[in-house]
């Protein structure tokens, strides 16, 4: 995505009460900063690019943007009700649209979670034991259960980089980025059916089908959870190959059966590996969908 | 995988005897062939005599769709006025009417001494993309919520034509919907509707076999118990992918499901020839073929207790006995194929089919020409169906 992150001065100007803003990273449509608020609390401040500045888009397009932003804010605010320990909490900045130097952004903040994301741990060649993998699955399934059954929301972007291992016993893993960037880009801001939400390597196969938006449900999140657990356990992404061309990757997601988890981690139990393999099936109807049973399976 | 008797006309002592001998583990009654007063007594009788037997009652609500046909033959089903009536599809487009049908049926069915409640539904006759499909899905959606105060599992009926099953895209979408219901049933009672119970190709078609396997597999993965009605020999294959039970009876209209069972058809009225079910050939042979072929290819004999029913050469066995040979053979097949991982069970089916091909080769090279329903036409679709299923299920 071709856009420039808002610079620190611009942000400070817009949020004078926020101190010590520190740029962290850019990914997809999003730029992430660490910031300190008046009560000494640190939060992750996030800006999501939505469009060029108003003067550079047509009046019709700008109308669409305004109405879509309202919808996004409504949806994001639903999440304020959640007190699920495994889902990141929204922060002090009210979600709103802000014009920065090079475009229009949605800005919001989340609690700042200390810990390491799973992507980093994978690159450090960390090999988690089964108890930890079950704990990770448990946290993710509880989060998916709440998002779907309470708010009818699908995360759509579960991947190692969006999960923090905290080292805390009451919330060992926390799921970040409630797909907000994709809520935004699923609205009339872009009606392009060719734009696929989510990160290429972490797309569920059904998200590559035409009109998938009409029938997608939480089983896509179960799939990406299993994919994340698989990669975290093995340090191997089943569809990322040396040839990393997007079309080839998408073809593999649609057609290639991943090697069984057991074949790469024979120290893990058959039951656990079987469950993760089953959640990675291409057709949603043959992924186990009973969240209560899945949660209890991981607890056991 | 359990095998149940698919009840029908002319029960006599067959079900009792089948349970007694241990060939079947339960029964699914159908009201078309048993009066409203008698059903109470019959369920109690089985419960008292065979404590381990599972008892179910298929309300056959779907039969009401043919109510106005001139040649309709609803039998004793019309005695069940508690819930059975003419089915008018347009009325079932209203959810409250569906809830009423479920409630009325449950009010009657739950009085019976049964192990689980089979819910009413209609048959999806054409495709999953149809008005009937929407109605059927709504029946399934409310199957559990309308049953209150009863501590028994409830099975949603999913009755679908073999033609609809051949559209895998639509089947997947339908399955996607029914596997994520807010208040799901405990299980499913699957019926595959055919256009004719006498044509093997209606069921022995690669796409139909694959879809039937896939239904069992998907529903089992999602935690549902699956009872397959009228599944006959196919029961054994369905068990190897997670099916809980299959069922079959003594006439062809209890071995293959068709709405035609409610129509009076001019068949000429001749009784069918008695047939021996050969596990090795995965098929039923005319009794005279059995006697002739076994001299040259003895492997077609099952070596089971019930073989003795067909011991007498030249003469047809007692007609009321034939079903025991069928039940024992299918039960034995189920035991051989069950209890393994899906891929192992299906590999065993594959091996069985390949063996059957060899046996047919030997039969034909001995100079025999099998009759139409005894030949090998079912084998290729089974093999192909398993391959299609394995591809879908990524096994």
Interface residues (C-beta under 8 A of the other chain):
Chain A: X215 X217 X218 X219 X257 X278 X281 X282 X283 X284 X285 X286 X287 X288 X289 X290 X293
Chain B: X172 X173 X175 X176 X179 X180 X214 X217 X218 X221 X222 X223 X392 X393 X394
